[in-house]
Amino acid sequence: MPQRFGEGAHFTQDARATLQRHDWPGNLVEFKAAVAAAREEAAGLTMSAGHLPGRLRSSPAPPRLTELEKAERQAIADALRTATGNRVRAAALLGISRATLYRKLRRYGLG
């Protein structure tokens, strides 16, 4: 049974599974863009995984994070947002080196 998504649009089960597999680090803008792209790609109101952007379909399941890792990931995302994407400033805000920040960005899929 497809899941409704506003204005009569539906996601199939495979599309929902694909969306749930992707880690949306508080990024509603990215999610909305993916949904908009899927709606544009789909001829009708039912969107399957094949209608989603390729990067979502091909991305592996994110690693399971501990609560501490989730908190660290969120702190990094918040610092990047505060620094308006400037990684040097974000590293300074976090009190870590740029190299450490880059390593953590890769680890948490934020890069």
Biopython code that builds the backbone (N, CA, C, O; Angstrom):
import numpy as np
from Bio.PDB.StructureBuilder import StructureBuilder

atoms = [
    (1, "MET", "N", (0.851, -1.183, 0.000)),
    (1, "MET", "CA", (0.000, 0.000, 0.000)),
    (1, "MET", "C", (0.892, 1.240, 0.000)),
    (1, "MET", "O", (1.722, 1.380, 0.898)),
    (2, "PRO", "N", (0.755, 2.126, -0.953)),
    (2, "PRO", "CA", (1.581, 3.332, -0.993)),
    (2, "PRO", "C", (1.288, 4.267, 0.173)),
    (2, "PRO", "O", (0.184, 4.278, 0.717)),
    (3, "GLN", "N", (2.281, 5.038, 0.541)),
    (3, "GLN", "CA", (2.148, 6.023, 1.611)),
    (3, "GLN", "C", (1.838, 7.385, 0.984)),
    (3, "GLN", "O", (2.513, 7.794, 0.040)),
    (4, "ARG", "N", (0.829, 8.087, 1.494)),
    (4, "ARG", "CA", (0.459, 9.406, 0.962)),
    (4, "ARG", "C", (1.522, 10.441, 1.293)),
    (4, "ARG", "O", (2.144, 10.396, 2.355)),
    (5, "PHE", "N", (1.718, 11.364, 0.377)),
    (5, "PHE", "CA", (2.628, 12.474, 0.635)),
    (5, "PHE", "C", (2.056, 13.733, 0.014)),
    (5, "PHE", "O", (2.454, 14.124, -1.084)),
    (6, "GLY", "N", (1.128, 14.368, 0.706)),
    (6, "GLY", "CA", (0.575, 15.643, 0.276)),
    (6, "GLY", "C", (-0.011, 15.649, -1.120)),
    (6, "GLY", "O", (0.439, 14.893, -1.982)),
    (7, "GLU", "N", (-0.971, 16.458, -1.350)),
    (7, "GLU", "CA", (-1.584, 16.705, -2.654)),
    (7, "GLU", "C", (-1.819, 15.437, -3.468)),
    (7, "GLU", "O", (-1.649, 15.456, -4.687)),
    (8, "GLY", "N", (-2.199, 14.357, -2.838)),
    (8, "GLY", "CA", (-2.529, 13.136, -3.554)),
    (8, "GLY", "C", (-1.344, 12.300, -3.996)),
    (8, "GLY", "O", (-1.542, 11.233, -4.578)),
    (9, "ALA", "N", (-0.128, 12.736, -3.746)),
    (9, "ALA", "CA", (1.060, 11.981, -4.146)),
    (9, "ALA", "C", (1.295, 10.834, -3.165)),
    (9, "ALA", "O", (0.956, 10.922, -1.984)),
    (10, "HIS", "N", (1.885, 9.755, -3.686)),
    (10, "HIS", "CA", (2.154, 8.570, -2.868)),
    (10, "HIS", "C", (3.569, 8.069, -3.106)),
    (10, "HIS", "O", (4.102, 8.170, -4.211)),
    (11, "PHE", "N", (4.168, 7.527, -2.048)),
    (11, "PHE", "CA", (5.434, 6.798, -2.169)),
    (11, "PHE", "C", (5.115, 5.316, -2.071)),
    (11, "PHE", "O", (4.324, 4.901, -1.224)),
    (12, "THR", "N", (5.724, 4.526, -2.929)),
    (12, "THR", "CA", (5.589, 3.082, -2.801)),
    (12, "THR", "C", (6.462, 2.626, -1.636)),
    (12, "THR", "O", (7.250, 3.400, -1.094)),
    (13, "GLN", "N", (6.311, 1.370, -1.265)),
    (13, "GLN", "CA", (7.087, 0.835, -0.144)),
    (13, "GLN", "C", (8.583, 0.900, -0.429)),
    (13, "GLN", "O", (9.360, 1.223, 0.469)),
    (14, "ASP", "N", (9.007, 0.599, -1.664)),
    (14, "ASP", "CA", (10.439, 0.650, -1.967)),
    (14, "ASP", "C", (10.974, 2.076, -1.894)),
    (14, "ASP", "O", (12.119, 2.288, -1.493)),
    (15, "ALA", "N", (10.164, 3.048, -2.274)),
    (15, "ALA", "CA", (10.592, 4.448, -2.171)),
    (15, "ALA", "C", (10.723, 4.852, -0.704)),
    (15, "ALA", "O", (11.686, 5.518, -0.325)),
    (16, "ARG", "N", (9.761, 4.454, 0.117)),
    (16, "ARG", "CA", (9.844, 4.782, 1.546)),
    (16, "ARG", "C", (11.081, 4.153, 2.175)),
    (16, "ARG", "O", (11.770, 4.789, 2.973)),
    (17, "ALA", "N", (11.364, 2.891, 1.808)),
    (17, "ALA", "CA", (12.547, 2.216, 2.357)),
    (17, "ALA", "C", (13.821, 2.944, 1.941)),
    (17, "ALA", "O", (14.744, 3.091, 2.742)),
    (18, "THR", "N", (13.875, 3.400, 0.691)),
    (18, "THR", "CA", (15.045, 4.131, 0.210)),
    (18, "THR", "C", (15.202, 5.446, 0.966)),
    (18, "THR", "O", (16.311, 5.809, 1.357)),
    (19, "LEU", "N", (14.102, 6.155, 1.170)),
    (19, "LEU", "CA", (14.156, 7.426, 1.900)),
    (19, "LEU", "C", (14.560, 7.204, 3.354)),
    (19, "LEU", "O", (15.295, 8.013, 3.921)),
    (20, "GLN", "N", (14.094, 6.130, 3.955)),
    (20, "GLN", "CA", (14.428, 5.854, 5.355)),
    (20, "GLN", "C", (15.875, 5.418, 5.511)),
    (20, "GLN", "O", (16.477, 5.632, 6.564)),
    (21, "ARG", "N", (16.438, 4.811, 4.481)),
    (21, "ARG", "CA", (17.824, 4.348, 4.535)),
    (21, "ARG", "C", (18.791, 5.529, 4.503)),
    (21, "ARG", "O", (19.888, 5.452, 5.055)),
    (22, "HIS", "N", (18.384, 6.616, 3.860)),
    (22, "HIS", "CA", (19.245, 7.799, 3.773)),
    (22, "HIS", "C", (19.196, 8.538, 5.095)),
    (22, "HIS", "O", (18.133, 8.658, 5.704)),
    (23, "ASP", "N", (20.336, 9.031, 5.541)),
    (23, "ASP", "CA", (20.396, 9.775, 6.788)),
    (23, "ASP", "C", (20.153, 11.243, 6.487)),
    (23, "ASP", "O", (20.951, 11.873, 5.792)),
    (24, "TRP", "N", (19.075, 11.789, 6.994)),
    (24, "TRP", "CA", (18.724, 13.188, 6.771)),
    (24, "TRP", "C", (19.103, 13.949, 8.038)),
    (24, "TRP", "O", (18.284, 14.068, 8.950)),
    (25, "PRO", "N", (20.324, 14.462, 8.111)),
    (25, "PRO", "CA", (20.788, 15.090, 9.355)),
    (25, "PRO", "C", (20.081, 16.415, 9.630)),
    (25, "PRO", "O", (20.704, 17.477, 9.623)),
    (26, "GLY", "N", (18.786, 16.339, 9.871)),
    (26, "GLY", "CA", (18.026, 17.551, 10.142)),
    (26, "GLY", "C", (17.904, 18.431, 8.915)),
    (26, "GLY", "O", (17.632, 19.626, 9.029)),
    (27, "ASN", "N", (18.102, 17.849, 7.744)),
    (27, "ASN", "CA", (18.151, 18.633, 6.526)),
    (27, "ASN", "C", (16.841, 18.506, 5.760)),
    (27, "ASN", "O", (16.741, 17.727, 4.812)),
    (28, "LEU", "N", (15.847, 19.268, 6.172)),
    (28, "LEU", "CA", (14.550, 19.249, 5.528)),
    (28, "LEU", "C", (14.633, 19.773, 4.097)),
    (28, "LEU", "O", (13.872, 19.337, 3.234)),
    (29, "VAL", "N", (15.539, 20.692, 3.843)),
    (29, "VAL", "CA", (15.704, 21.239, 2.499)),
    (29, "VAL", "C", (16.119, 20.141, 1.526)),
    (29, "VAL", "O", (15.581, 20.056, 0.421)),
    (30, "GLU", "N", (17.073, 19.296, 1.929)),
    (30, "GLU", "CA", (17.525, 18.198, 1.082)),
    (30, "GLU", "C", (16.390, 17.202, 0.830)),
    (30, "GLU", "O", (16.215, 16.720, -0.289)),
    (31, "PHE", "N", (15.628, 16.904, 1.872)),
    (31, "PHE", "CA", (14.509, 15.979, 1.739)),
    (31, "PHE", "C", (13.471, 16.530, 0.763)),
    (31, "PHE", "O", (13.001, 15.816, -0.123)),
    (32, "LYS", "N", (13.119, 17.805, 0.931)),
    (32, "LYS", "CA", (12.124, 18.415, 0.042)),
    (32, "LYS", "C", (12.606, 18.411, -1.404)),
    (32, "LYS", "O", (11.818, 18.186, -2.322)),
    (33, "ALA", "N", (13.888, 18.657, -1.607)),
    (33, "ALA", "CA", (14.439, 18.646, -2.965)),
    (33, "ALA", "C", (14.351, 17.250, -3.576)),
    (33, "ALA", "O", (14.039, 17.112, -4.759)),
    (34, "ALA", "N", (14.621, 16.222, -2.786)),
    (34, "ALA", "CA", (14.533, 14.844, -3.277)),
    (34, "ALA", "C", (13.096, 14.496, -3.639)),
    (34, "ALA", "O", (12.849, 13.848, -4.657)),
    (35, "VAL", "N", (12.153, 14.922, -2.815)),
    (35, "VAL", "CA", (10.740, 14.663, -3.090)),
    (35, "VAL", "C", (10.299, 15.421, -4.338)),
    (35, "VAL", "O", (9.576, 14.876, -5.172)),
    (36, "ALA", "N", (10.727, 16.669, -4.471)),
    (36, "ALA", "CA", (10.368, 17.459, -5.653)),
    (36, "ALA", "C", (10.922, 16.813, -6.926)),
    (36, "ALA", "O", (10.241, 16.767, -7.950)),
    (37, "ALA", "N", (12.152, 16.320, -6.857)),
    (37, "ALA", "CA", (12.758, 15.660, -8.014)),
    (37, "ALA", "C", (11.985, 14.385, -8.360)),
    (37, "ALA", "O", (11.767, 14.096, -9.537)),
    (38, "ALA", "N", (11.575, 13.630, -7.353)),
    (38, "ALA", "CA", (10.822, 12.396, -7.588)),
    (38, "ALA", "C", (9.463, 12.709, -8.206)),
    (38, "ALA", "O", (9.016, 12.009, -9.115)),
    (39, "ARG", "N", (8.813, 13.748, -7.719)),
    (39, "ARG", "CA", (7.499, 14.118, -8.274)),
    (39, "ARG", "C", (7.638, 14.553, -9.716)),
    (39, "ARG", "O", (6.775, 14.260, -10.543)),
    (40, "GLU", "N", (8.706, 15.244, -10.020)),
    (40, "GLU", "CA", (8.940, 15.680, -11.400)),
    (40, "GLU", "C", (9.221, 14.487, -12.311)),
    (40, "GLU", "O", (8.766, 14.447, -13.454)),
    (41, "GLU", "N", (9.970, 13.522, -11.796)),
    (41, "GLU", "CA", (10.344, 12.337, -12.565)),
    (41, "GLU", "C", (9.149, 11.400, -12.794)),
    (41, "GLU", "O", (9.025, 10.786, -13.853)),
    (42, "ALA", "N", (8.279, 11.303, -11.792)),
    (42, "ALA", "CA", (7.130, 10.401, -11.880)),
    (42, "ALA", "C", (6.077, 10.992, -12.821)),
    (42, "ALA", "O", (5.791, 12.189, -12.778)),
    (43, "ALA", "N", (5.517, 10.149, -13.655)),
    (43, "ALA", "CA", (4.478, 10.615, -14.577)),
    (43, "ALA", "C", (3.170, 10.869, -13.834)),
    (43, "ALA", "O", (2.429, 11.790, -14.178)),
    (44, "GLY", "N", (2.890, 10.067, -12.831)),
    (44, "GLY", "CA", (1.648, 10.207, -12.080)),
    (44, "GLY", "C", (1.916, 10.623, -10.655)),
    (44, "GLY", "O", (2.920, 11.270, -10.356)),
    (45, "LEU", "N", (1.010, 10.246, -9.785)),
    (45, "LEU", "CA", (1.124, 10.638, -8.381)),
    (45, "LEU", "C", (1.835, 9.607, -7.523)),
    (45, "LEU", "O", (2.121, 9.868, -6.355)),
    (46, "THR", "N", (2.127, 8.428, -8.088)),
    (46, "THR", "CA", (2.806, 7.382, -7.330)),
    (46, "THR", "C", (4.290, 7.409, -7.656)),
    (46, "THR", "O", (4.694, 7.293, -8.814)),
    (47, "MET", "N", (5.097, 7.566, -6.607)),
    (47, "MET", "CA", (6.549, 7.656, -6.766)),
    (47, "MET", "C", (7.195, 6.396, -6.217)),
    (47, "MET", "O", (6.951, 6.007, -5.075)),
    (48, "SER", "N", (8.022, 5.761, -7.042)),
    (48, "SER", "CA", (8.758, 4.569, -6.609)),
    (48, "SER", "C", (10.214, 4.954, -6.373)),
    (48, "SER", "O", (10.608, 6.093, -6.621)),
    (49, "ALA", "N", (11.004, 4.011, -5.897)),
    (49, "ALA", "CA", (12.426, 4.276, -5.651)),
    (49, "ALA", "C", (13.123, 4.711, -6.940)),
    (49, "ALA", "O", (14.060, 5.508, -6.895)),
    (50, "GLY", "N", (12.682, 4.205, -8.067)),
    (50, "GLY", "CA", (13.276, 4.570, -9.342)),
    (50, "GLY", "C", (13.097, 6.030, -9.711)),
    (50, "GLY", "O", (13.822, 6.544, -10.563)),
    (51, "HIS", "N", (12.146, 6.706, -9.087)),
    (51, "HIS", "CA", (11.921, 8.125, -9.343)),
    (51, "HIS", "C", (12.792, 9.022, -8.464)),
    (51, "HIS", "O", (12.923, 10.217, -8.729)),
    (52, "LEU", "N", (13.377, 8.454, -7.434)),
    (52, "LEU", "CA", (14.214, 9.239, -6.517)),
    (52, "LEU", "C", (15.566, 9.528, -7.158)),
    (52, "LEU", "O", (16.003, 8.784, -8.035)),
    (53, "PRO", "N", (16.238, 10.608, -6.730)),
    (53, "PRO", "CA", (17.571, 10.901, -7.270)),
    (53, "PRO", "C", (18.517, 9.711, -7.093)),
    (53, "PRO", "O", (18.463, 9.004, -6.087)),
    (54, "GLY", "N", (19.383, 9.503, -8.086)),
    (54, "GLY", "CA", (20.288, 8.359, -8.100)),
    (54, "GLY", "C", (21.162, 8.239, -6.869)),
    (54, "GLY", "O", (21.444, 7.129, -6.418)),
    (55, "ARG", "N", (21.595, 9.362, -6.316)),
    (55, "ARG", "CA", (22.471, 9.310, -5.136)),
    (55, "ARG", "C", (21.775, 8.659, -3.951)),
    (55, "ARG", "O", (22.438, 8.074, -3.093)),
    (56, "LEU", "N", (20.450, 8.749, -3.888)),
    (56, "LEU", "CA", (19.718, 8.099, -2.802)),
    (56, "LEU", "C", (19.584, 6.601, -3.049)),
    (56, "LEU", "O", (19.667, 5.798, -2.119)),
    (57, "ARG", "N", (19.378, 6.236, -4.305)),
    (57, "ARG", "CA", (19.208, 4.814, -4.632)),
    (57, "ARG", "C", (20.499, 4.038, -4.478)),
    (57, "ARG", "O", (20.484, 2.862, -4.116)),
    (58, "SER", "N", (21.627, 4.698, -4.755)),
    (58, "SER", "CA", (22.904, 3.997, -4.739)),
    (58, "SER", "C", (23.630, 4.105, -3.405)),
    (58, "SER", "O", (24.634, 3.424, -3.195)),
    (59, "SER", "N", (23.144, 4.943, -2.508)),
    (59, "SER", "CA", (23.866, 5.109, -1.248)),
    (59, "SER", "C", (23.622, 3.909, -0.330)),
    (59, "SER", "O", (22.487, 3.460, -0.170)),
    (60, "PRO", "N", (24.699, 3.397, 0.271)),
    (60, "PRO", "CA", (24.533, 2.286, 1.203)),
    (60, "PRO", "C", (23.852, 2.762, 2.478)),
    (60, "PRO", "O", (23.808, 3.958, 2.766)),
    (61, "ALA", "N", (23.336, 1.832, 3.215)),
    (61, "ALA", "CA", (22.720, 2.181, 4.492)),
    (61, "ALA", "C", (23.767, 2.829, 5.390)),
    (61, "ALA", "O", (24.895, 2.344, 5.476)),
    (62, "PRO", "N", (23.404, 3.911, 6.052)),
    (62, "PRO", "CA", (24.377, 4.561, 6.923)),
    (62, "PRO", "C", (24.719, 3.655, 8.099)),
    (62, "PRO", "O", (23.898, 2.841, 8.520)),
    (63, "PRO", "N", (25.930, 3.796, 8.629)),
    (63, "PRO", "CA", (26.294, 2.966, 9.771)),
    (63, "PRO", "C", (25.423, 3.310, 10.979)),
    (63, "PRO", "O", (25.002, 4.453, 11.156)),
    (64, "ARG", "N", (25.170, 2.321, 11.781)),
    (64, "ARG", "CA", (24.417, 2.562, 13.018)),
    (64, "ARG", "C", (25.319, 3.327, 13.975)),
    (64, "ARG", "O", (26.462, 2.939, 14.215)),
    (65, "LEU", "N", (24.799, 4.402, 14.508)),
    (65, "LEU", "CA", (25.602, 5.247, 15.387)),
    (65, "LEU", "C", (25.166, 5.069, 16.829)),
    (65, "LEU", "O", (23.992, 4.849, 17.123)),
    (66, "THR", "N", (26.146, 5.172, 17.724)),
    (66, "THR", "CA", (25.834, 5.171, 19.148)),
    (66, "THR", "C", (25.227, 6.528, 19.480)),
    (66, "THR", "O", (25.271, 7.448, 18.662)),
    (67, "GLU", "N", (24.671, 6.652, 20.655)),
    (67, "GLU", "CA", (24.092, 7.940, 21.079)),
    (67, "GLU", "C", (25.158, 9.033, 21.112)),
    (67, "GLU", "O", (24.891, 10.177, 20.746)),
    (68, "LEU", "N", (26.373, 8.674, 21.554)),
    (68, "LEU", "CA", (27.465, 9.642, 21.589)),
    (68, "LEU", "C", (27.830, 10.096, 20.176)),
    (68, "LEU", "O", (28.056, 11.282, 19.937)),
    (69, "GLU", "N", (27.886, 9.141, 19.238)),
    (69, "GLU", "CA", (28.198, 9.487, 17.853)),
    (69, "GLU", "C", (27.099, 10.348, 17.229)),
    (69, "GLU", "O", (27.383, 11.260, 16.452)),
    (70, "LYS", "N", (25.852, 10.054, 17.572)),
    (70, "LYS", "CA", (24.738, 10.873, 17.078)),
    (70, "LYS", "C", (24.858, 12.307, 17.593)),
    (70, "LYS", "O", (24.622, 13.264, 16.855)),
    (71, "ALA", "N", (25.226, 12.442, 18.858)),
    (71, "ALA", "CA", (25.392, 13.776, 19.438)),
    (71, "ALA", "C", (26.555, 14.514, 18.769)),
    (71, "ALA", "O", (26.457, 15.706, 18.481)),
    (72, "GLU", "N", (27.657, 13.795, 18.525)),
    (72, "GLU", "CA", (28.802, 14.401, 17.868)),
    (72, "GLU", "C", (28.444, 14.817, 16.449)),
    (72, "GLU", "O", (28.797, 15.912, 16.012)),
    (73, "ARG", "N", (27.752, 13.957, 15.738)),
    (73, "ARG", "CA", (27.332, 14.264, 14.365)),
    (73, "ARG", "C", (26.450, 15.509, 14.344)),
    (73, "ARG", "O", (26.614, 16.377, 13.487)),
    (74, "GLN", "N", (25.520, 15.593, 15.284)),
    (74, "GLN", "CA", (24.633, 16.753, 15.357)),
    (74, "GLN", "C", (25.406, 18.017, 15.698)),
    (74, "GLN", "O", (25.121, 19.083, 15.152)),
    (75, "ALA", "N", (26.383, 17.912, 16.596)),
    (75, "ALA", "CA", (27.206, 19.074, 16.958)),
    (75, "ALA", "C", (27.987, 19.572, 15.740)),
    (75, "ALA", "O", (28.127, 20.779, 15.538)),
    (76, "ILE", "N", (28.489, 18.649, 14.939)),
    (76, "ILE", "CA", (29.225, 19.029, 13.727)),
    (76, "ILE", "C", (28.286, 19.702, 12.737)),
    (76, "ILE", "O", (28.627, 20.734, 12.160)),
    (77, "ALA", "N", (27.100, 19.123, 12.533)),
    (77, "ALA", "CA", (26.116, 19.716, 11.617)),
    (77, "ALA", "C", (25.722, 21.109, 12.096)),
    (77, "ALA", "O", (25.597, 22.029, 11.288)),
    (78, "ASP", "N", (25.525, 21.271, 13.404)),
    (78, "ASP", "CA", (25.170, 22.578, 13.961)),
    (78, "ASP", "C", (26.297, 23.593, 13.764)),
    (78, "ASP", "O", (26.052, 24.748, 13.418)),
    (79, "ALA", "N", (27.534, 23.146, 13.990)),
    (79, "ALA", "CA", (28.678, 24.048, 13.814)),
    (79, "ALA", "C", (28.810, 24.481, 12.357)),
    (79, "ALA", "O", (29.095, 25.646, 12.081)),
    (80, "LEU", "N", (28.608, 23.563, 11.437)),
    (80, "LEU", "CA", (28.656, 23.916, 10.010)),
    (80, "LEU", "C", (27.559, 24.908, 9.657)),
    (80, "LEU", "O", (27.784, 25.836, 8.880)),
    (81, "ARG", "N", (26.387, 24.719, 10.218)),
    (81, "ARG", "CA", (25.272, 25.636, 9.974)),
    (81, "ARG", "C", (25.596, 27.019, 10.550)),
    (81, "ARG", "O", (25.369, 28.037, 9.897)),
    (82, "THR", "N", (26.121, 27.046, 11.762)),
    (82, "THR", "CA", (26.488, 28.315, 12.401)),
    (82, "THR", "C", (27.573, 29.027, 11.611)),
    (82, "THR", "O", (27.562, 30.252, 11.484)),
    (83, "ALA", "N", (28.511, 28.248, 11.081)),
    (83, "ALA", "CA", (29.631, 28.812, 10.311)),
    (83, "ALA", "C", (29.267, 28.995, 8.833)),
    (83, "ALA", "O", (30.137, 29.253, 8.001)),
    (84, "THR", "N", (27.989, 28.859, 8.518)),
    (84, "THR", "CA", (27.490, 28.960, 7.139)),
    (84, "THR", "C", (28.335, 28.156, 6.149)),
    (84, "THR", "O", (28.658, 28.622, 5.057)),
    (85, "GLY", "N", (28.680, 26.938, 6.564)),
    (85, "GLY", "CA", (29.402, 26.027, 5.687)),
    (85, "GLY", "C", (30.910, 26.182, 5.694)),
    (85, "GLY", "O", (31.606, 25.376, 5.077)),
    (86, "ASN", "N", (31.434, 27.185, 6.367)),
    (86, "ASN", "CA", (32.878, 27.407, 6.416)),
    (86, "ASN", "C", (33.493, 26.375, 7.362)),
    (86, "ASN", "O", (33.287, 26.421, 8.575)),
    (87, "ARG", "N", (34.240, 25.458, 6.791)),
    (87, "ARG", "CA", (34.776, 24.343, 7.581)),
    (87, "ARG", "C", (35.884, 24.770, 8.541)),
    (87, "ARG", "O", (36.029, 24.186, 9.614)),
    (88, "VAL", "N", (36.651, 25.763, 8.173)),
    (88, "VAL", "CA", (37.693, 26.263, 9.075)),
    (88, "VAL", "C", (37.043, 26.841, 10.330)),
    (88, "VAL", "O", (37.472, 26.554, 11.448)),
    (89, "ARG", "N", (36.013, 27.654, 10.139)),
    (89, "ARG", "CA", (35.316, 28.241, 11.295)),
    (89, "ARG", "C", (34.586, 27.167, 12.097)),
    (89, "ARG", "O", (34.563, 27.220, 13.327)),
    (90, "ALA", "N", (33.992, 26.196, 11.411)),
    (90, "ALA", "CA", (33.285, 25.120, 12.114)),
    (90, "ALA", "C", (34.257, 24.332, 12.995)),
    (90, "ALA", "O", (33.939, 24.003, 14.138)),
    (91, "ALA", "N", (35.441, 24.034, 12.458)),
    (91, "ALA", "CA", (36.448, 23.310, 13.252)),
    (91, "ALA", "C", (36.843, 24.133, 14.476)),
    (91, "ALA", "O", (36.993, 23.594, 15.573)),
    (92, "ALA", "N", (37.011, 25.439, 14.281)),
    (92, "ALA", "CA", (37.373, 26.312, 15.402)),
    (92, "ALA", "C", (36.257, 26.327, 16.452)),
    (92, "ALA", "O", (36.527, 26.270, 17.651)),
    (93, "LEU", "N", (35.012, 26.404, 15.996)),
    (93, "LEU", "CA", (33.887, 26.388, 16.933)),
    (93, "LEU", "C", (33.852, 25.100, 17.754)),
    (93, "LEU", "O", (33.491, 25.106, 18.931)),
    (94, "LEU", "N", (34.232, 24.006, 17.114)),
    (94, "LEU", "CA", (34.218, 22.709, 17.792)),
    (94, "LEU", "C", (35.478, 22.444, 18.611)),
    (94, "LEU", "O", (35.517, 21.524, 19.428)),
    (95, "GLY", "N", (36.511, 23.263, 18.381)),
    (95, "GLY", "CA", (37.769, 23.073, 19.098)),
    (95, "GLY", "C", (38.554, 21.874, 18.595)),
    (95, "GLY", "O", (39.265, 21.223, 19.360)),
    (96, "ILE", "N", (38.421, 21.579, 17.289)),
    (96, "ILE", "CA", (39.151, 20.463, 16.697)),
    (96, "ILE", "C", (39.910, 20.963, 15.469)),
    (96, "ILE", "O", (39.628, 22.042, 14.948)),
    (97, "SER", "N", (40.861, 20.176, 15.021)),
    (97, "SER", "CA", (41.626, 20.562, 13.830)),
    (97, "SER", "C", (40.783, 20.362, 12.576)),
    (97, "SER", "O", (39.789, 19.636, 12.590)),
    (98, "ARG", "N", (41.194, 21.016, 11.493)),
    (98, "ARG", "CA", (40.504, 20.833, 10.217)),
    (98, "ARG", "C", (40.582, 19.368, 9.772)),
    (98, "ARG", "O", (39.605, 18.809, 9.273)),
    (99, "ALA", "N", (41.759, 18.753, 9.959)),
    (99, "ALA", "CA", (41.925, 17.353, 9.557)),
    (99, "ALA", "C", (40.934, 16.456, 10.303)),
    (99, "ALA", "O", (40.338, 15.556, 9.713)),
    (100, "THR", "N", (40.765, 16.704, 11.586)),
    (100, "THR", "CA", (39.808, 15.922, 12.375)),
    (100, "THR", "C", (38.389, 16.171, 11.883)),
    (100, "THR", "O", (37.592, 15.239, 11.773)),
    (101, "LEU", "N", (38.077, 17.427, 11.589)),
    (101, "LEU", "CA", (36.746, 17.744, 11.080)),
    (101, "LEU", "C", (36.490, 17.018, 9.763)),
    (101, "LEU", "O", (35.430, 16.419, 9.585)),
    (102, "TYR", "N", (37.448, 17.065, 8.838)),
    (102, "TYR", "CA", (37.275, 16.395, 7.546)),
    (102, "TYR", "C", (37.077, 14.885, 7.727)),
    (102, "TYR", "O", (36.250, 14.280, 7.044)),
    (103, "ARG", "N", (37.828, 14.283, 8.640)),
    (103, "ARG", "CA", (37.686, 12.857, 8.900)),
    (103, "ARG", "C", (36.284, 12.551, 9.442)),
    (103, "ARG", "O", (35.659, 11.571, 9.036)),
    (104, "LYS", "N", (35.803, 13.378, 10.344)),
    (104, "LYS", "CA", (34.482, 13.161, 10.926)),
    (104, "LYS", "C", (33.377, 13.442, 9.908)),
    (104, "LYS", "O", (32.337, 12.784, 9.929)),
    (105, "LEU", "N", (33.589, 14.401, 9.029)),
    (105, "LEU", "CA", (32.608, 14.674, 7.975)),
    (105, "LEU", "C", (32.429, 13.444, 7.087)),
    (105, "LEU", "O", (31.309, 13.076, 6.732)),
    (106, "ARG", "N", (33.551, 12.816, 6.737)),
    (106, "ARG", "CA", (33.478, 11.578, 5.935)),
    (106, "ARG", "C", (32.810, 10.471, 6.732)),
    (106, "ARG", "O", (31.951, 9.760, 6.210)),
    (107, "ARG", "N", (33.191, 10.322, 7.974)),
    (107, "ARG", "CA", (32.645, 9.253, 8.835)),
    (107, "ARG", "C", (31.130, 9.360, 8.959)),
    (107, "ARG", "O", (30.423, 8.354, 8.905)),
    (108, "TYR", "N", (30.637, 10.585, 9.125)),
    (108, "TYR", "CA", (29.224, 10.790, 9.361)),
    (108, "TYR", "C", (28.448, 11.141, 8.092)),
    (108, "TYR", "O", (27.253, 11.433, 8.153)),
    (109, "GLY", "N", (29.122, 11.114, 6.951)),
    (109, "GLY", "CA", (28.425, 11.401, 5.697)),
    (109, "GLY", "C", (27.953, 12.821, 5.557)),
    (109, "GLY", "O", (26.943, 13.084, 4.904)),
    (110, "LEU", "N", (28.671, 13.739, 6.160)),
    (110, "LEU", "CA", (28.272, 15.157, 6.109)),
    (110, "LEU", "C", (29.075, 15.938, 5.063)),
    (110, "LEU", "O", (28.784, 17.104, 4.797)),
    (111, "GLY", "N", (30.086, 15.293, 4.473)),
    (111, "GLY", "CA", (30.974, 15.998, 3.546)),
    (111, "GLY", "C", (30.419, 16.024, 2.207)),
    (111, "GLY", "O", (31.033, 16.578, 1.295)),
]
sb = StructureBuilder()
sb.init_structure("model")
sb.init_model(0)
sb.init_chain("A")
sb.init_seg("    ")
for serial, (resi, resn, name, xyz) in enumerate(atoms, 1):
    if name == "N":
        sb.init_residue(resn, " ", resi, " ")
    sb.init_atom(name, np.array(xyz, "f"), 0.0, 1.0, " ", f" {name:<3s}", serial, name[0])
structure = sb.get_structure()
